């Protein structure tokens, strides 16, 4: 690491010396100092392409030397106007969100906010967006202020880790240009943070909020503060900014589940084995999540053609979770009776005696810290503009978990697997809330650590040309050195000593109860609360528990077989030409170019050999060369109507965690199949050839109708599959990623927004945002390991999705009511078991609302309500009637806050 830091320091010093050398020449050229801002990627916090084409938020128009001062948005209408201007003036197809004011973004996290953008879909967990998909795909490059950002061993940042209060804007690029960072076949998301010279002088602003989750019944504080100032000095304009954010949220997710089905006793009516879910039960997932965010930025502008900046960004994530499981094991008792679904061997309900049953508390302590420091500058002279940036990113994830299973035998046990798509267990002769009825059964005590870092250097130069068609040429070079390391302890469970029965009641303080009234009581479930181990006890008394299970005190050591180390050197160079001309009074603008990327990797890991417990080292040094051409063009058809076309090639590399071959196994039991997870060091980069075409009409400053067709030819898309694996003569179903064959994704996006200013005065504040996305996709994938490839839909891709947003803003009051919906989608393939293998999520929608009232121009009262309808989500194995899987519900949240500016 010291060598990389030394290289970063050398690059920073070189940049300073280069800038100081140019400063005198710049001053002589300028004649006098100016306080006018220079529109650059540094100013906007976006890519050079955005800086070239995203007025008023992001600088100058393509092919021109003029700059446009940043418009400070202060209201909902101005926010929508700024976002519309970014798309209109860009040569790329880009959709944006602009903060209404300092500290006022539409949602709490970046992931939550992105669901409002056309073509973006999310999945929810832990009361927020857990993954973000652009046109159905997760393969998105993420940037902060135009530079790469990631979390530990991933290729992109966990967007939910970023407090939205630090953000001034989000840009979702759905097409590529040669100057953009390679890596995302789905697109690129740039997160723009503020800098001090964005403001005229001293700015002090912040928010104070309280968030209440009704399912968890908890009220938590949240807040942010920004302090920024700039000074006119004898050496030019100098500015400094500090932005801080604190978010705390306690949440509760509840899920009733059926697991995969396995063969049971013979059905006398058919002579075939019955299909019985392996386990069934309930999960109450309680979380205590805290996020910290800090952004420091300094700028120095010696003259109007020279600028330096320093950015330091920190995000911290703490999440202590406690998953309380009630686990019925239908095959672990004396079967008395059963019913089946008509015409099948799938058991709809059964009853048994003396049924072995479990509860389990799974306690996790997780923390993630990500740091990024960057130094850069911009110098312009005559027709030449040069920018450079040197950055170092470090991200670390650490987790400790203690899982304690407790057991009891239910004298009578009955379960209906299909009660409105939700399993319902009924137990007799036992009190499931009393510690006296439970013995300790199994202990898991593990920890893991993942670390990733990157040193990146970039330099770009643009030369303006006096040619009829080509207005400027941009060339650039980027070097990045990336490392990824992962280590973990062995995750196998430790069974209670044979022949012993350790009563849960014998350990004072061990027990607690799960949250009451499971799923709100609206599913008519018999088991709505149960005894479980207390997570605070298991985490603080781990050595005592280990002693009871015959283990030595102290943490388990990291398992050498579960370690992984990877390095990557990436060299990229590009050339891009920007054109601007007219044909029969129709303006034509755009760019074309090519990016060449050379990537060398080194991977060192370990894997368990099939049919043995022997560990074999995996040491590979793959190298990839990719040539990525791109074209973006925009034609003005008639006044305010534009046609765009884009084409290009993209490449996405697998996450380092997906390349880790380490195998983690969960041993099978008498009624449980063995399961496991592993990576795949043989994964190859995914490539895509892309074509987009868009027709756009901008009929008002906040009024537009757009339609976009997109097509992706994808090769080698990575999906997760269940692979039957034998280790030491024991069968396991191991979930691992595999590269699929050729595939295709295509679709249509439609978007509309407008304020109805033509209405009578009382109704002029009403407006609408609406968008709709249709996606059709497939890839050639193996139906099962070793089988011929078949045509399958891409996982996580909903065919239909839409957003419908009602807006009202008049005088000091504004409000937004937003409904987000997506159709069914494939969650996973090859799930294992005897039921259908594909897991499919049912259609899902949620309703959010936000309101604000300006008590004074600098003091605003805010209210936000999320998941108003408290939607229940469900999924199933292949057939929703025969094989329901999960029924889940999250908190409905209420927020009240105060936003201020001094």
PAPA-194039 format. One record per residue (C-alpha): residue in one letter; x, y, z. Coordinates in pm, whole numbers, plus 50000, padded with zeros to 5 digits. Layout:
AXYZ/...
end
This chain:
X500005000050000/X502875023950081/X504155021749722/X500715030949591/X500435060149832/X503865071749725/X502795069949361/X499635089649442/X501675116149626/X504105118649335/X501215122949092/X499675149849312/X502985168649338/X503465165948963/X500005179848903/X500675209049138/X504015216948971/X502415214348628/X499635238148734/X501995263248894/X504135263148582/X501065271148375/X499685296548621/X501825325548507/X501055318848143/X497385316248226/X497455349148414/X499215366448125/X496605353347885/X493695362748106/X495005397348184/X493055398048510/X491485374148752/X487845364848721/X485395349148960/X483275333548684/X483065295948728/X484625272848475/X482245244948374/X484205212748404/X483775177648526/X485325190548846/X482605216948882/X479705194648802/X480995163348966/X480175144748647/X481965129448355/X483525152148090/X480635143447862/X478135156048116/X480195187348168/X480045193047795/X476345189147763/X474275193148075/X473235229248113/X472205244848338/X473375219248593/X476445208048408/X478315233148204/X478685240447836/X476985226447532/X478865202647301/X481185219047060/X481035253647215/X483465272847427/X480715290347621/X479935281847980/X476655283648166/X476645291748535/X475095265248755/X471495272148848/X470855266549218/X467605247449237/X465355256449529/X461995241049449/X460405210249299/X459655227648970/X463205240448938/X464515205849022/X462525190048739/X463575217948505/X467225211848581/X466895174348525/X465095180148195/X467785204348078/X470495178548143/X468855153347911/X467945179047649/X471455193447615/X473415161147644/X474485140947343/X474175109047551/X470835094647655/X470885104348022/X468175107748287/X468825127948600/X467565137548942/X468475171749082/X468205180449451/X465465205549528/X467745223049775/X470755216449996/X469925185650200/X466665179150012/X466785149049785/X463595130149698/X464495099849911/X466785089350197/X469335069649995/X470635071449640/X469105037349566/X465635048149678/X465805079849466/X466835061449150/X463605041449132/X461875072949001/X463995072948683/X462615057748365/X463925022348313/X465315018348666/X463954990148878/X464804981949239/X464384953249478/X463634961049843/X464974946550165/X465634960350512/X463194988550446/X465025003350145/X466334996849796/X468714967349822/X469684965749454/X469344989449160/X468744976648806/X469024998048493/X466814983448222/X466694951648425/X470454946848462/X472614951748772/X475844956948573/X476204994248638/X479385014648667/X479195039448954/X481075072148984/X481315100649233/X482195133949076/X483195115848759/X485585090448913/X485275053448991/X483795043749329/X483135008749461/X482484988649776/X485154963249887/X485354934449634/X482574946749408/X482824965949082/X480394993149189/X479425011149506/X476544999249720/X474215027949640/X472235023249959/X475395031550156/X475345067350026/X473195091950223/X471175111649969/X471605143450172/X475215146450049/X474115145549685/X473375174849456/X472345153449160/X472305119048997/X472905111748630/X472005077848482/X473805073548148/X472125046847939/X474455050947642/X478235053147635/X480815076247487/X484535069647450/X485555091847743/X483355073447993/X484745047248228/X484255012248091/X482554985248292/X478774987448289/X476744970448015/X473594984148183/X474885019748205/X476725044148425/X475475062348735/X477315094048829/X476705108549175/X477375145949189/X478515161649514/X478825198849572/X482005219749570/X482595253549739/X482895274649424/X479385263349330/X478215289849581/X478595327749581/X479855329549939/X479125316250285/X476515288750294/X475305271150608/X472455246850560/X471155214750709/X468305192050802/X466955176851121/X464505147851086/X462835120351280/X461945087251110/X459325063651254/X458845027851132/X455435014451230/X456254977351208/X459344981651426/X457615008851633/X460815029351659/X461585066551617/X465125075451507/X467035108251454/X468575118751122/X470405150351024/X472825167450790/X474905199050783/X476745217350506/X479135246350562/X480815262550261/X482585295250192/X484745311549927/X487235339949946/X488665363849688/X492385365749769/X495575378349616/X496245343649476/X492775339249329/X489485324249444/X489735299049726/X486865278149865/X486265251050123/X483215229650190/X482355204250458/X479195183350439/X478145158350706/X475275133650725/X473965110450996/X471175085150939/X469815060151188/X467025036051116/X465615006751308/X463484984351090/X461574951651085/X461024928850786/X458734898750825/X458654868350597/X456664835950601/X458384809650389/X458254775550224/X461624760850128/X462284736549841/X460284704149830/X461834669849878/X460514634849826/X458514621450121/X456454590250183/X454644573649897/X451214586749808/X448954555649815/X446654571249557/X449364575149293/X452204552749402/X454554582649368/X456524600549643/X454824630249800/X456394664349749/X456774681350088/X458504714750156/X461764707550334/X461174735150588/X458474760950647/X458084789050894/X458544825750974/X461384851050984/X461344883551180/X464374903851066/X465154932651301/X467834957351203/X469594986651366/X471255005451081/X473415036751101/X475035055750817/X477675082650838/X478655104550546/X481255132050511/X482465151850214/X485255177550228/X486135197249918/X488625225249857/X489085245549539/X491645270749425/X491115291149110/X494225312749051/X492745326348728/X489825320748500/X491725294248305/X493295274548588/X491775255348875/X492715229049134/X490535208549364/X490865183549645/X487985160349739/X487775137450040/X484765114650076/X483835090550354/X480825067950395/X480305045350693/X477685018150732/X476804999351050/X474084973251052/X473354951151351/X470684926251250/X468844898851432/X466934873251227/X464454854051444/X463444821451276/X460594798051354/X461364766351151/X458914738351107/X460334706450955/X457324687950809/X459254655650748/X460624653251104/X457524638651273/X455194608751257/X452974616450960/X449274611651042/X447384626350749/X447854648050442/X446044663950149/X447434671049805/X446654695849536/X444284680049279/X446154660849012/X449564663749176/X451764649149449/X452394683149605/X451234682749967/X448814710850046/X448554702950418/X449604676350665/X449504667251033/X452034647851239/X452934637851596/X456104644051797/X457494667451531/X461074679851568/X460984718151540/X463534746251559/X463824782751639/X466984801451550/X468444835451621/X470984848051370/X472864878251503/X475104898551271/X477374928051336/X478384943651003/X480314974950920/X481544990250596/X483875020050562/X484755035750230/X487235064150181/X488205082749867/X490725111149832/X491275128549502/X493315157249369/X492955172549025/X492925203448815/X492025220248491/X494025243348268/X492905259847946/X494895280647701/X493635292847367/X491975261947212/X493445236147447/X491875223947772/X493635198347992/X492195181448301/X493765156048533/X492675136248837/X494495113249079/X492455093449332/X492875066549594/X489905045949716/X489885022150011/X486875001550121/X486614975850400/X483754953450511/X483814933550837/X481144910850976/X480784888851280/X477854865251323/X476644841751594/X473764818151516/X472164797351788/X469514771251703/X467134759451974/X464924728551945/X461764713052081/X459374685051989/X455784694851916/X453304668352038/X451024677451748/X451994696551438/X449804706751144/X450704729150854/X448814743950560/X451434752150298/X449054771050070/X447004794050295/X446564823550058/X450094817049933/X451464817550289/X452384787550508/X450554784450842/X451824761451118/X449604750651410/X451274734351711/X449574716752001/X450724705852344/X453644730252368/X454124766852457/X456454780852191/X457084812252398/X458514794152705/X462284788252743/X461484757352951/X460464738752635/X463694745352440/X467154729152433/X470264742352256/X470744724951922/X473514740251708/X475964769451715/X477544789051430/X480294813851517/X481924830851219/X483504862451094/X484704875950760/X486634905150617/X486744920050267/X489054947950156/X489374965649823/X491424995449713/X492305013649394/X494775039349276/X493555057148962/X495255083548747/X493545101748460/X494435129148215/X492215143247938/X492865169747676/X490375187247445/X491435208147146/X488895230546974/X489065229446596/X487985255146342/X486525229846101/X483115229245930/X481975197046095/X484325185646369/X484365211646646/X486755195346893/X488775164146960/X489295148947305/X491965123547394/X492605107747729/X494445081347925/X493585063248248/X495555039148462/X494065020248758/X495584995348999/X492964976049193/X493244949749467/X490584928049631/X491074905649934/X488634883050117/X489004860150417/X486514841650635/X486274815350905/X484724781450840/X480944784650842/X480024749050944/X477684745351238/X478754729951569/X476144705151698/X475354701952067/X477324673652234/X475764639752163/X473484626952434/X473264660152615/X470284682952656/X471224718652749/X468054736352849/X467684772052726/X466164780453063/X469434770953235/X471194801553091/X469814833153259/X469424861253009/X469674838852703/X466064840352595/X463834866452438/X460684866552227/X460334874951862/X458244905851777/X454564899951837/X451714899551586/X453674884851297/X452674899150956/X450274922351135/X447814894451205/X446234898150862/X447294863450743/X445464844351020/X448654826751126/X448674804951437/X452344811351529/X452794848951564/X455484849451839/X458084824751962/X461044820152195/X464494827552059/X467974834552182/X468694871252253/X471244885052001/X472834907352263/X473424876752479/X474894854852204/X477234882252083/X478464890752434/X478584855052574/X480034837152271/X482884820952461/X480434806952717/X478314792152440/X481384777952265/X482364760552589/X478924744352612/X479434731352257/X482894717652338/X484884745252169/X487874765652284/X487314802652365/X488094830052117/X487184836951755/X487604809651499/X490694815851288/X490354825250926/X490224793950710/X493074794050455/X490744776550212/X488374806450230/X490934833350148/X491104851049815/X493444877349669/X493144895149336/X494934923749164/X494084941848844/X496034965948628/X493884985148380/X495155008048104/X492685027347892/X493135052847617/X490525069547400/X489975094847127/X486665112147071/X485575137446808/X482715161446883/X480705173546583/X478325202746546/X476835213946213/X473515219746038/X471795202645750/X468985223045591/X468615243145913/X468505211546124/X471235212646393/X473265180846426/X475485174946730/X477175144946881/X480395125646913/X482115094346791/X485215077046916/X486885045847042/X488175034547380/X490875007847404/X491244989347734/X493994965147839/X493264946248162/X495654922548340/X494454902948642/X496024880248897/X493744857149097/X494784835149388/X492224814349575/X491424779349692/X488734753949603/X487564720649740/X488084692349495/X484934672449403/X484374639849593/X487044649749852/X487764675050123/X491144682949966/X491894719349895/X493534729449568/X495054763649492/X493684783749201/X496274807349054/X495474824348725/X496614855348539/X494004863248272/X494534892448037/X491884909947827/X492034935347550/X488834953047448/X488194978147170/X485024997847248/X483745020646970/X480875044847033/X478685069846850/X476115094846980/X474155118046753/X471325142946804/X469305160446530/X466915189446578/X463895180146366/X461665210046437/X461615235046721/X462095216547054/X461865182146890/X464995160446872/X465925126446740/X468865107646892/X470715076346793/X473535059446984/X475595028346922/X478525013147101/X480144983547263/X480564978347638/X482294953447864/X481664943748227/X484104924048440/X482844899648706/X482874911149067/X486004898749243/X483744881549495/X482174861549209/X485634849549104/X486464836649452/X486374798449421/X486054792349796/X483294767649880/X481074772550184/X478904742550279/X475924736350507/X475814699850602/X472664679650527/X470514664250798/X467964636250806/X465324658550652/X467504686250505/X469484686750184/X473054699550191/X473574734150043/X476534756149965/X477834786749783/X480944792149575/X482444815749321/X483804806848980/X487334816748875/X486534807548514/X484074835948463/X484804858348165/X483904894848104/X480424901247968/X480284920747643/X477384939047487/X476744956447155/X474224984447209/X471875004846991/X469535032047121/X467175055646941/X465095083047103/X462495108646999/X462045138047238/X459715168047251/X460405195847500/X457295217547493/X457985236847816/X460765242948066/X459325214748278/X457295197848006/X458455169447784/X457485137047614/X460225112147529/X460345077447380/X463455055547366/X464045022047197/X467045001747313/X468624969147201/X471484949547361/X473224919147212/X474834903747520/X477394876047533/X478514858147849/X475994872948091/X476604859448442/X473734841948624/X473604821948949/X472704785048923/X472284756149165/X474904729849081/X474714694649234/X478134688449390/X479584658549577/X482174665549849/X483524636750057/X480734614449920/X478044638450046/X475694655749802/X475204693449812/X473334718649601/X475924746049550/X474864780049419/X477544795049197/X477774819948909/X478214808048552/X478734826148222/X475804820547988/X475834821447609/X474474846647365/X471524867647479/X469444897547394/X467704925547579/X465494950847407/X462694973747504/X460935007147501/X460885036047749/X458205062847750/X458275093447976/X456115124348026/X456205153648265/X454295186448280/X452995213648508/X449475224048412/X449965261648406/X447055266348166/X444575257148441/X442765283248655/X445005299748920/X444045276049201/X445105245648997/X448225259048825/X450485241649072/X449445206848963/X451785185548757/X452455149848654/X455445127448598/X454825093948435/X457075068048276/X456695032848145/X459275006548050/X458844974847847/X461714949647837/X462044916647654/X465124895947730/X466664861547702/X469974843547726/X471084808747626/X471634790847958/X471984754748067/X468664742048198/X470734720948437/X474484714748474/X475814696248171/X472514698947983/X472164716747646/X471534753947660/X467964766147642/X466434800447597/X465744816247938/X464674850548055/X467314871548230/X467014871248608/X465624902348782/X464174916948461/X460524927448485/X458814929248147/X456764959448253/X457364987148504/X456055022248554/X456125052548779/X453195076048824/X453855107949020/X451375135049106/X452895168949191/X451535200649346/X453595231849411/X452155265949478/X453465293149701/X455155278850011/X453555244249976/X454665214949763/X453675178349758/X454475146849564/X452575113849555/X454535086349378/X453505050949287/X456135026549160/X455214992649008/X456994964048837/X455674931548692/X456794896448785/X460424886548732/X462734856648778/X464574857449110/X466794826749054/X467194794948850/X468024759348957/X466714763349311/X467074726249390/X464444703249531/X461734683749350/X459404713049278/X459834736048973/X463324750648978/X462694786948884/X461834812249157/X459534840049034/X458494871749214/X454894883349192/X454164918849063/X454904945249324/X454094982049378/X454475007649652/X453185042549724/X455245071049871/X454385107049955/X456395138050043/X455305173250141/X457005205550240/X455935239750361/X458235270150363/X457735287350696/X460215313650575/X462445314550265/X465165297350471/X463135274850697/X461135246050549/X459015220150727/X459085185850555/X457055153950583/X457755121250401/X455775088950406/X457075056950246/X455345023750171/X451975039050251/X450035008350142/X452434985250330/X452484962250031/X452924924950083/X455304908849833/X455234872149735/X457194848149519/X456844811749414/X458514781549255/X457264780248898/X453554778748985/X452014803849231/X449084781049315/X451004748849382/X454374761049504/X454244793949696/X457554804249853/X457804837150049/X455294862250179/X457054893850303/X456224927950441/X458354958050543/X457884988650759/X455745017950665/X457765048950756/X456825084250855/X459305112950860/X458995148250991/X461825172850951/X463085208150929/X465365220950653/X467235253350715/X469655277750550/X471405305350740/
end
